């Protein structure tokens, strides 16, 4: 049985999928999970309450299917209406029906998608750089050139974007619409940030990657907390590579997936570890509903079968 230290989360269930998925995304409310299975080029939509498959469709007609059609990114708009898929083609789908809404005039390979909280703006990253789109019209707003190792994020108020400048490797904040540079985050310390995550209220932003975690005050750009693997010997394995970070709704704790296969929980104020969640299988990645009521862990069992574990608050 799954063990957990935090009393506010209770283990619910584990789903075992028959075929492997290469991309996945949890809906804003935590009720729907979408997976893309590269073996058969199929989008699958799952009900997180029952674990049942509720819809599926091919991303291309059977005649057009080939390896170049494979997807590397999927994302659901916060309003729950639209699914975005990226690979060598960027597409929008009606999540309820599976009907294709739009093909964007994109180029290159897309490996990451982020969507604004108001479901109006789309951000993609890939071989053509970072591109900001108007989701409703499908038109490009701005393109940032350069080679990027950090996955950019749009702030919760949908007004700014945070990412790595492709020319000087600094983590910066830009106005989402005008592109004006607003702030540079203090990025001192040896931790190599690869992913960025916002707190619910937009006041904090955290960075995960190799050798630990960084947390910034988003208003000032000051680095207010750092969880360094070399200063946290008991968590050395976890902090060696931190995959994903999620702020709890109260903005007092931070959940992380790491290379130890556990979900670790950190106090934002002092940077100390305050708990862990151990799944039935090693956890590779995590996702959480916007209200922090549903926590999902993605992993693999001993038979190399992909697993989805679900916890809910009491």
C-alpha positions as CSV (number, residue, x, y, z in Angstrom):
1,X,0.0,0.0,0.0
2,X,1.2,3.5,-0.7
3,X,2.8,5.3,2.2
4,X,2.6,9.0,2.8
5,X,3.6,11.4,5.5
6,X,1.3,14.4,4.8
7,X,-2.0,13.8,6.5
8,X,-3.8,16.1,4.0
9,X,-3.4,13.6,1.1
10,X,-5.0,10.2,0.9
11,X,-4.1,7.5,-1.6
12,X,-7.0,6.8,-4.1
13,X,-6.0,4.5,-6.9
14,X,-3.4,3.3,-9.4
15,X,-4.1,3.0,-13.1
16,X,-2.0,0.7,-15.3
17,X,-2.0,1.6,-19.0
18,X,-1.8,-1.2,-21.7
19,X,0.3,0.9,-24.0
20,X,3.0,3.5,-23.4
21,X,2.4,7.2,-23.7
22,X,5.0,9.8,-24.7
23,X,3.1,12.9,-23.7
24,X,0.4,13.7,-21.1
25,X,-1.4,16.6,-19.5
26,X,-3.8,17.0,-16.6
27,X,-6.8,19.4,-16.9
28,X,-6.9,22.5,-14.7
29,X,-9.6,20.9,-12.4
30,X,-7.8,17.6,-12.3
31,X,-10.8,15.7,-13.7
32,X,-9.4,14.8,-17.1
33,X,-6.0,13.3,-18.2
34,X,-5.0,13.3,-21.8
35,X,-2.2,11.0,-23.0
36,X,-0.6,10.6,-26.4
37,X,0.4,7.1,-27.4
38,X,3.2,7.1,-30.0
39,X,2.8,3.4,-30.8
40,X,-0.5,4.0,-32.5
41,X,-0.6,7.8,-32.9
42,X,-3.7,8.1,-30.7
43,X,-4.9,10.8,-28.3
44,X,-6.7,9.2,-25.3
45,X,-8.9,11.1,-22.8
46,X,-9.3,9.6,-19.3
47,X,-11.7,10.2,-16.5
48,X,-9.5,10.6,-13.4
49,X,-12.4,9.6,-11.0
50,X,-13.0,6.2,-12.6
51,X,-9.8,5.7,-14.5
52,X,-12.0,4.9,-17.6
53,X,-11.2,5.9,-21.2
54,X,-13.9,8.4,-22.3
55,X,-12.6,9.3,-25.7
56,X,-9.8,8.7,-28.2
57,X,-8.9,9.7,-31.7
58,X,-6.0,9.5,-34.3
59,X,-3.9,12.7,-34.7
60,X,-3.8,12.0,-38.4
61,X,-5.8,9.9,-40.9
62,X,-4.5,6.4,-41.2
63,X,-3.1,7.1,-44.7
64,X,-1.0,10.0,-43.4
65,X,0.5,8.2,-40.4
66,X,4.3,8.0,-40.2
67,X,6.9,8.7,-37.7
68,X,7.2,12.4,-38.5
69,X,3.6,12.8,-37.2
70,X,4.7,11.9,-33.7
71,X,3.8,14.4,-30.9
72,X,6.1,15.7,-28.3
73,X,3.7,18.0,-26.3
74,X,0.1,18.1,-25.3
75,X,-1.7,20.8,-23.2
76,X,-5.3,21.5,-22.1
77,X,-6.5,25.1,-21.9
78,X,-7.5,26.1,-18.3
79,X,-11.1,26.5,-19.4
80,X,-11.1,22.8,-20.3
81,X,-12.4,23.3,-23.8
82,X,-9.4,22.9,-26.1
83,X,-6.5,20.5,-26.4
84,X,-3.3,21.6,-28.1
85,X,-0.9,19.1,-29.6
86,X,2.7,19.9,-30.8
87,X,5.3,18.0,-32.7
88,X,6.1,18.8,-36.3
89,X,2.6,20.3,-36.5
90,X,0.8,22.5,-34.0
91,X,-2.9,21.7,-33.8
92,X,-6.0,22.7,-31.7
93,X,-8.8,20.2,-30.9
94,X,-12.2,20.3,-29.3
95,X,-11.5,18.3,-26.1
96,X,-15.1,17.1,-25.8
97,X,-15.5,15.8,-29.3
98,X,-12.0,15.3,-30.6
99,X,-12.8,17.4,-33.6
100,X,-9.8,19.4,-35.1
101,X,-10.3,23.1,-34.7
102,X,-7.2,24.6,-36.2
103,X,-3.8,23.9,-37.7
104,X,-1.3,26.7,-36.8
105,X,1.2,27.9,-39.4
106,X,4.2,26.7,-37.4
107,X,7.6,25.5,-38.5
108,X,10.2,23.2,-36.9
109,X,9.7,20.8,-34.1
110,X,7.6,21.7,-31.0
111,X,8.6,20.0,-27.7
112,X,6.8,22.2,-25.1
113,X,3.4,24.0,-24.8
114,X,2.3,26.5,-22.1
115,X,-1.1,28.3,-22.0
116,X,-2.2,31.4,-20.2
117,X,-4.7,31.2,-17.3
118,X,-7.3,33.1,-19.3
119,X,-7.0,30.6,-22.2
120,X,-6.2,33.4,-24.6
121,X,-2.5,33.1,-25.2
122,X,-0.4,30.1,-26.3
123,X,3.4,29.6,-25.8
124,X,5.4,27.0,-27.7
125,X,9.0,26.1,-27.7
126,X,10.9,24.1,-30.3
127,X,13.5,24.2,-33.0
128,X,12.1,27.5,-34.3
129,X,12.5,29.2,-31.0
130,X,9.9,30.4,-28.5
131,X,6.7,31.6,-30.1
132,X,3.8,33.5,-28.5
133,X,0.4,32.9,-30.2
134,X,-3.1,34.3,-30.0
135,X,-5.0,31.1,-29.4
136,X,-8.3,32.3,-30.8
137,X,-7.0,33.7,-34.1
138,X,-4.1,31.3,-34.5
139,X,-1.8,34.3,-35.3
140,X,1.7,34.8,-34.0
141,X,2.2,37.6,-31.5
142,X,6.0,37.4,-31.1
143,X,8.9,35.1,-31.7
144,X,12.0,34.8,-29.5
145,X,15.1,33.4,-31.2
146,X,18.0,31.5,-29.6
147,X,18.7,28.1,-28.1
148,X,16.8,27.5,-24.9
149,X,17.3,25.0,-22.1
150,X,14.6,26.4,-19.8
151,X,10.9,25.8,-20.3
152,X,9.2,29.2,-20.3
153,X,5.9,29.9,-18.3
154,X,3.2,32.5,-18.6
155,X,2.4,34.2,-15.3
156,X,-1.0,33.5,-13.6
157,X,-2.3,37.0,-14.4
158,X,-1.6,36.3,-18.1
159,X,0.4,39.6,-18.4
160,X,4.1,38.4,-18.4
161,X,6.2,35.5,-19.5
162,X,9.3,34.2,-17.8
163,X,12.2,32.3,-19.5
164,X,15.8,32.1,-20.4
165,X,17.2,34.7,-22.8
166,X,18.7,32.7,-25.7
167,X,21.6,35.1,-26.0
168,X,22.9,35.8,-22.5
169,X,21.5,32.7,-20.6
170,X,19.8,35.0,-18.0
171,X,16.3,34.2,-16.7
172,X,14.1,37.3,-17.6
173,X,10.6,38.6,-17.4
174,X,8.9,40.1,-20.5
175,X,5.6,41.8,-21.1
176,X,3.5,39.1,-22.8
177,X,2.0,41.3,-25.5
178,X,4.6,44.1,-26.1
179,X,7.7,42.0,-25.5
180,X,9.3,44.7,-23.3
181,X,11.9,43.3,-20.9
182,X,10.7,44.0,-17.3
183,X,13.0,42.1,-14.9
184,X,16.0,39.8,-14.5
185,X,15.8,37.1,-11.9
186,X,18.8,36.7,-9.6
187,X,20.1,33.3,-10.8
188,X,23.2,32.9,-8.7
189,X,24.2,29.5,-7.4
190,X,25.2,26.3,-9.2
191,X,21.7,24.8,-9.6
192,X,21.0,24.5,-13.3
193,X,17.3,25.5,-13.8
194,X,15.4,23.7,-16.6
195,X,11.7,24.2,-15.6
196,X,9.8,27.1,-14.1
197,X,6.6,27.0,-12.0
198,X,4.5,29.8,-10.5
199,X,2.7,29.9,-7.2
200,X,-1.1,30.2,-7.4
201,X,-1.1,33.9,-6.5
202,X,1.8,34.7,-8.9
203,X,4.0,36.1,-6.2
204,X,6.6,33.4,-6.3
205,X,8.3,31.5,-9.1
206,X,10.4,28.3,-8.6
207,X,13.0,26.7,-10.8
208,X,13.9,23.0,-10.9
209,X,16.6,21.1,-12.7
210,X,20.0,19.7,-11.9
211,X,21.3,19.9,-8.3
212,X,18.3,21.4,-6.6
213,X,15.6,24.1,-6.5
214,X,15.5,27.9,-6.6
215,X,12.6,30.1,-5.5
216,X,12.2,33.8,-6.4
217,X,10.1,36.7,-5.3
218,X,8.5,37.5,-8.6
219,X,8.0,41.2,-7.9
220,X,11.6,42.0,-7.1
221,X,13.4,39.1,-8.8
222,X,15.3,38.3,-5.6
223,X,16.2,34.7,-5.0
224,X,14.6,34.0,-1.6
225,X,15.2,30.3,-1.2
226,X,17.6,27.7,-2.6
227,X,17.5,23.9,-1.9
228,X,21.0,22.8,-2.8
229,X,21.7,19.0,-3.1
230,X,25.2,19.5,-1.6
231,X,23.7,21.1,1.5
232,X,20.9,18.5,1.8
233,X,22.8,15.3,1.9
234,X,19.8,13.0,2.9
235,X,18.0,14.2,-0.2
236,X,21.0,14.1,-2.5
237,X,19.5,11.6,-4.9
238,X,16.2,13.4,-5.2
239,X,17.9,16.8,-5.8
240,X,20.3,15.4,-8.3
241,X,17.6,16.0,-10.9
242,X,14.3,17.6,-9.9
243,X,11.8,17.0,-12.7
244,X,8.8,19.1,-11.8
245,X,7.7,21.6,-9.1
246,X,4.2,22.4,-8.0
247,X,3.2,25.0,-5.4
248,X,0.5,23.9,-3.0
249,X,-2.6,26.1,-3.0
250,X,-1.6,27.8,0.3
251,X,1.8,28.8,-1.3
252,X,3.5,27.5,1.9
253,X,4.8,24.2,0.5
254,X,6.3,23.0,-2.7
255,X,6.0,19.5,-4.2
256,X,8.8,18.0,-6.3
257,X,9.4,14.9,-8.4
258,X,13.1,13.8,-8.5
259,X,15.5,11.1,-9.3
260,X,14.8,9.1,-6.1
261,X,11.3,8.1,-7.4
262,X,9.6,9.9,-4.5
263,X,7.5,13.0,-4.2
264,X,9.2,15.3,-1.8
265,X,7.6,18.3,0.0
266,X,9.4,21.4,0.9
267,X,8.7,24.4,3.2
268,X,9.0,27.5,1.1
269,X,9.9,29.7,4.1
270,X,12.9,27.8,5.3
271,X,13.7,25.4,2.5
272,X,13.4,22.4,4.7
273,X,11.9,19.1,3.8
274,X,8.6,18.6,5.6
275,X,7.3,15.3,4.1
276,X,7.3,12.8,1.3
277,X,4.9,10.7,-0.6
278,X,6.0,7.2,-1.7
279,X,3.9,5.6,-4.4
280,X,3.4,1.9,-5.2
281,X,5.9,2.5,-8.0
282,X,8.7,4.9,-8.6
283,X,7.3,8.4,-9.5
284,X,9.0,10.0,-12.5
285,X,6.7,13.1,-12.8
286,X,3.8,14.8,-11.0
287,X,0.8,17.0,-11.8
288,X,-1.8,18.7,-9.6
289,X,-5.2,20.2,-10.0
290,X,-5.4,24.0,-9.6
291,X,-7.1,23.8,-6.3
292,X,-4.5,21.3,-4.9
293,X,-7.1,18.7,-4.2
294,X,-5.9,16.1,-6.6
295,X,-2.2,15.0,-6.9
296,X,-1.1,12.7,-9.8
297,X,2.1,10.7,-10.0
298,X,3.4,9.2,-13.2
299,X,5.8,6.3,-13.1
300,X,6.6,2.7,-14.1
301,X,6.3,-0.6,-12.4
302,X,8.8,-3.5,-12.3
303,X,7.4,-4.8,-15.6
304,X,8.2,-1.4,-17.2
305,X,4.5,-0.7,-17.5
306,X,3.5,3.0,-17.2
307,X,1.4,3.8,-14.1
308,X,-0.7,6.7,-12.9
309,X,-1.2,7.1,-9.2
310,X,-3.8,9.4,-7.7
311,X,-4.0,11.0,-4.2
312,X,-6.7,13.3,-3.0
313,X,-7.1,15.6,0.0
314,X,-9.2,14.3,2.9
